[in-house]
Amino acid sequence: MRKIAWALLVIFVLVSLVLDAFIVVQLYRAWRAALRLTAQATVALGALQGETIRYTFHFQDELPVVAEVPFHEKLDVSIVAAIPISTTVSVEQTLQLPIHTLLGDITVEAPLDVDVPVAMTVPIDLSVPVEISRTVTVSATVPLDLEWRGQPQGIAPTEQV
């Protein structure tokens, strides 16, 4: 029985050595494949070095704008004009005229009924200060339709589109 146990032990050791050698060979092949794929990835990334990324961003929306804008302004408005006046002024009045005589003072009433024509030009030259203080409400909807073409910052373009 001892011989069988020794024979089985030797067989197991030899099978184990064969399996270990097989695993080492497979690991060596995987390592070589990884080196080959790394070299190919390096070449592919080197080819991308001069490439750029371009994209177009399209934005379409409406922007509501609501604001109250205060205005406060002081102005001097100059008025320069010549206004012609042509009219007749009627005067109806009784005048009290004191008369000094040797016999004493006498008051005489004298009726006055006169039409006085007036024809003249009145010049006007003035500066009127005007103060405007008002708040204007602005309410509007601004349509936006934007398109922007660009590339990420830090990447220099290699060719123009």
DAFENKA-V259371 format. One line per field, one symbol per residue. phi: phi as a letter, one per 20 degrees, with the letter a starting at -180 (. if undefined). burial: + if it has 24 or more other C-alpha atoms within 12 Angstrom, else -. A space follows every 50 residues. Layout:
BEGIN
phi->???
burial->???
END
This chain:
BEGIN
phi->.ffffffffffffffffffffffffffffffffffffffffffffffege ecdcbdddccaddfccbddecbcdcdeeccbcdfccbcdedcbdeedece cfepecddecfcccddfccbddecbcddfcddcbddedcbddfdcdccdb bgfndefdbee
burial->-------------------------------------------------- -------------------------------------------------- -------------------------------------------------- -----------
END
